[in-house]
Amino acid sequence: MTRTPLIAGNWKMVLDHQQGTLLVQKLDWTLKDAKHDHAAVEVAVLPPFTSLRTVQTLIEGDKLPIALGAQDVSAHESGAHTGEVSAAMLTKLGVRYVAVGHSERRQDHGEDDALVRAKTAKALEHGLVPIVCVGEPLEVRRAGEHVGHTVGQVTAALEGLQAAQVAGLVLAYEPVWAIGTGEVATPEDAQEVCEALRAAVAGQFDAETAAAVRVLYGGSVKPANIASIMAQPDVDGALVGGASTDAGDFAAIVRYREHPS
Ligand code: PGA
């Protein structure tokens, strides 16, 4: 089973639509200059909602080999939900990926496992590929309970789905203590949890589904640490925050296979 690595840039609430356009253009030029093979390592950007249309126009107009993603989606189909954005609206904008259950949503907006599950199911229903984010806070890591914690989050998010749906989605292990802190998990830390998440999918569904699901690592990923993280057998890519808002850094992360080991 070969899983195509995915490097996804989560811009968070950084870069307006003009800055986002410039970043995507520069990213594309840099990757073209470097003859990046997009079939070998897939690239996605997750701009804020207000930039999706502009970035879509650029990607589609110039036929850029970059996938478009969103940072969140409503669990509701449509209707009276002020401030929310539906899966159907995202699909219509050519969005392929959507982050669900990012720790900043869980922490700042009280999103629980039940809501993450509902959003995941809604995204799948509309043909989006959810990037289901899980991760433990520092006190859970210190207590040595990070595997149980993250496996519990994944199991809850995937409950009730079909194996074929799970095979096509993406999981992202993002230890909360490593997000935006410069505190990166060691490659072994990343591997330990990514392997456990895959095993949990095998237990909840089957071995074939577990072999197909892509598991990303996220948390202070930079050009200097990506290669050793990607060398881990159960890490299939990265969800990059801060470094994805710099075209040069993000392109360097995408090109991790060329880094000296
Ligand atoms: P970071 O964010 O790379 O800035 O640590 C990662 C994320 O939250 O997706």
Residues whose N, C-alpha, C, O or C-beta is under 5 A from the ligand:
A	BS01	PGA	N10 A178 I179 G180 T181 G218 G219 S220 V221 L239 V240 G241 G242 A243
